[in-house]
């Protein structure tokens, strides 16, 4: 040890590669030791100490470009710089966690497009034995609602949550879905529309539209695209929804109208 270590021995001692040590020399983080009489560069305690410092800071996430100034700074500046680097690393960690969570959502279908609360509603529909087709339509409607009418998305979820907690509402919803096979002029559609509207009106507060939403020029079209999603595939459902909305408007509910 008196004659010092070769670069390979120094690299192994510090826990890095020879290539890394040479990179530290090249960018000026660690001065190259003088050559001995045999022409070899020998690393002594001073160079090893500097290598350990650089390796430790680099492993902690400190950018190499900042390590030199940091090691040459006075204690006060050193501490302040470390605090700043700690803050930067914390932000990076939070960003990485957010990215990881987004990837996790992508691995779980609905959760890539919808918040957990909406996914819970879809899970509840499946638990209540609604058909996969109905759940798929509701999934599409929720995705559209979140993207097109975010102002009322939470209230939309609240309506669905209340609906699923009420057995009578669940049964009416099942009948409404079955109505897609009815003729559009079937008299049962008007009866069912009245029953659905009456059930909705038992909790008028859930039907309130956020202040200012109606005044937006495109509010009705955005709302219509969500509330009438999929109707082109089922004329009877289109008539049912139109009648329900008419009953609600007659009762004083400000349903957006195209």
C-alpha positions in Angstrom: 0.0 0.0 0.0 3.0 2.3 0.5 3.6 2.4 -3.2 -0.1 2.9 -3.9 -2.5 1.0 -6.1 -2.8 0.5 -9.8 -5.9 1.9 -11.5 -7.4 -1.6 -11.6 -6.8 -2.1 -7.9 -8.2 1.4 -7.1 -11.3 0.8 -9.1 -12.0 -2.5 -7.4 -11.3 -0.9 -4.0 -13.8 1.9 -4.6 -16.4 -0.3 -6.3 -16.4 1.1 -9.8 -14.9 0.0 -13.2 -11.6 1.2 -14.6 -13.6 2.8 -17.4 -15.5 4.9 -14.8 -12.2 6.0 -13.1 -10.9 7.1 -16.4 -14.1 9.0 -17.1 -13.8 10.8 -13.8 -10.2 11.8 -14.8 -11.4 12.9 -18.2 -14.1 15.3 -16.9 -11.8 16.6 -14.2 -13.5 15.1 -11.1 -10.5 13.3 -9.9 -6.9 14.3 -10.8 -4.7 11.6 -12.3 -1.9 10.6 -10.0 1.7 11.1 -11.0 3.5 8.1 -12.6 6.1 6.3 -10.5 9.6 5.3 -11.6 8.2 2.3 -13.5 5.8 4.5 -15.5 2.7 3.4 -13.7 0.1 5.8 -12.1 -0.2 4.8 -8.4 -3.3 5.7 -6.4 -2.7 6.7 -2.8 -5.0 7.7 0.0 -5.7 11.2 -1.4 -6.9 10.0 -4.8 -8.8 7.1 -3.2 -10.6 9.4 -0.9 -11.6 11.6 -3.8 -12.8 8.6 -5.8 -14.9 7.4 -2.9 -16.4 10.9 -2.5 -17.3 11.1 -6.2 -18.6 7.5 -6.3 -20.8 8.1 -3.2 -22.3 11.3 -4.6 -22.9 9.8 -8.0 -24.6 6.8 -6.5 -26.8 9.1 -4.5 -28.0 10.6 -7.8 -26.0 13.8 -7.8 -25.3 14.7 -11.5 -21.6 14.4 -12.4 -21.6 17.9 -13.7 -22.3 19.2 -10.2 -20.1 16.9 -8.1 -16.8 18.9 -8.7 -18.2 22.2 -7.5 -20.0 20.5 -4.6 -16.8 18.8 -3.3 -14.8 22.0 -3.6 -17.5 24.1 -1.8 -17.4 25.4 1.8 -19.5 23.4 4.3 -22.4 25.9 4.2 -22.6 25.8 0.4 -22.2 22.0 0.4 -25.2 21.6 2.7 -27.3 24.0 0.7 -26.5 22.3 -2.5 -27.3 18.9 -1.1 -30.7 20.2 0.1 -31.4 21.4 -3.5 -30.3 18.1 -5.0 -32.5 16.3 -2.4 -35.5 18.4 -3.6 -34.7 17.6 -7.2 -34.4 13.9 -6.5 -37.7 13.9 -4.6 -39.4 15.5 -7.6 -37.9 12.9 -9.9 -39.0 10.1 -7.6 -42.5 11.4 -7.5 -42.5 11.7 -11.3 -41.3 8.1 -11.6 -43.9 6.9 -9.1 -46.6 8.6 -11.2 -45.3 7.0 -14.4 -45.2 3.6 -12.7 -48.8 4.1 -11.6 -49.9 5.0 -15.1 -48.2 1.9 -16.4 -50.0 -0.1 -13.7 -53.3 1.4 -15.0 -52.5 0.4 -18.5 -52.1 -3.2 -17.3 -55.5 -3.1 -15.8 -57.8 -2.1 -18.7 -60.4 0.3 -17.4 -58.0 1.9 -15.0 -56.0 3.3 -17.9 -59.0 5.6 -18.8 -61.0 5.9 -15.6 -60.5 6.8 -12.0 -60.9 4.1 -9.3 -64.3 5.4 -8.3 -65.6 4.8 -11.8 -64.0 1.4 -12.0 -65.7 0.5 -8.8 -69.1 1.3 -10.4 -68.3 -1.0 -13.3 -67.2 -3.7 -10.9 -70.5 -3.3 -9.1 -72.5 -3.6 -12.3 -70.8 -6.9 -13.0 -71.4 -8.1 -9.4 -75.1 -7.4 -9.9 -75.1 -9.6 -13.0 -75.6 -7.0 -15.6 -74.7 -8.4 -19.0 -71.2 -7.7 -20.3 -72.7 -5.7 -23.2 -74.4 -3.4 -20.7 -71.2 -3.0 -18.7 -69.3 -2.2 -21.9 -71.8 0.5 -22.9 -71.6 2.0 -19.4 -67.8 1.9 -19.6 -67.9 3.8 -22.9 -70.3 6.3 -21.5 -68.1 6.9 -18.4 -65.0 7.4 -20.6 -67.0 9.9 -22.8 -68.4 11.7 -19.8 -65.0 12.1 -18.2 -63.6 13.5 -21.5 -66.5 15.6 -22.8 -68.4 16.8 -19.7 -65.9 16.7 -16.8 -68.0 19.4 -15.1 -70.7 16.8 -14.3 -68.6 13.6 -14.2 -68.6 13.4 -10.4 -72.4 14.0 -10.2 -72.8 11.4 -13.0 -70.9 8.8 -10.9 -72.9 9.8 -7.8 -76.2 9.1 -9.6 -74.9 5.7 -10.7 -73.7 4.8 -7.2 -77.2 5.7 -5.7 -78.9 3.8 -8.5 -76.9 0.6 -7.7 -77.7 0.9 -4.0 -81.5 0.9 -4.7 -83.0 -2.5 -5.8 -85.9 -0.8 -7.5 -83.7 1.4 -9.6 -81.6 -1.6 -10.5 -84.6 -3.5 -11.7 -85.9 -0.5 -13.7 -82.4 -0.2 -15.3 -82.5 -3.9 -16.3 -85.9 -3.3 -17.9 -84.5 -0.3 -19.7 -81.7 -2.4 -21.1 -84.2 -5.1 -22.1 -86.2 -2.5 -24.0 -83.5 -2.4 -26.7 -85.3 -5.4 -28.2 -88.7 -3.7 -28.1 -90.4 -2.0 -31.0 -89.8 1.8 -30.8 -93.6 2.3 -30.7 -94.2 -0.3 -28.0 -96.5 1.4 -25.4 -94.4 -0.1 -22.6 -91.6 2.3 -23.4 -93.7 5.3 -22.4 -94.7 3.6 -19.2 -91.1 2.7 -18.4 -89.9 6.2 -19.1 -92.4 7.6 -16.6 -91.3 5.2 -14.0 -87.6 5.9 -14.6 -88.2 9.7 -14.4 -90.2 9.3 -11.2 -87.5 7.3 -9.6 -84.8 9.9 -10.6 -87.0 12.7 -9.2 -87.0 11.1 -5.8 -83.6 12.6 -5.4 -83.7 15.9 -7.3 -80.4 17.1 -5.8 -78.5 14.5 -7.8 -80.0 15.9 -11.0 -78.7 19.4 -10.5 -76.5 20.8 -13.3 -73.4 22.7 -12.1 -73.8 26.5 -12.2 -72.7 27.9 -15.5 -72.7 24.6 -17.4 -75.9 25.4 -19.3 -74.5 28.7 -20.4 -71.6 27.1 -22.3 -72.4 27.2 -26.0 -71.5 23.5 -26.5 -72.9 22.2 -23.3 -76.0 20.6 -24.9 -74.0 18.9 -27.6 -71.4 17.5 -25.2 -74.0 16.3 -22.8 -76.1 14.8 -25.7 -73.1 12.8 -27.0 -72.7 11.2 -23.6 -76.4 10.7 -22.6 -77.4 9.4 -26.0 -74.4 7.2 -26.6 -75.2 4.0 -28.5 -78.7 5.0 -29.3 -78.1 4.6 -33.0 -77.9 0.8 -32.4 -81.2 0.7 -30.5 -84.1 3.0 -31.7 -86.2 1.9 -28.8 -83.6 3.1 -26.3 -83.4 6.4 -28.1 -87.1 6.9 -27.7 -86.9 5.8 -24.0 -84.2 8.3 -23.2 -86.0 11.1 -25.1 -89.1 10.5 -23.1 -87.3 10.3 -19.8 -85.6 13.7 -20.5 -89.0 15.2 -21.5 -90.5 14.0 -18.1 -87.6 15.6 -16.2 -87.8 18.9 -18.1 -91.6 18.9 -17.4 -90.7 18.5 -13.7 -88.4 21.5 -13.8 -85.0 19.8 -14.2 -82.7 21.7 -16.5 -81.6 18.8 -18.8 -79.4 20.2 -21.6 -81.4 20.2 -24.8 -80.0 20.3 -28.4 
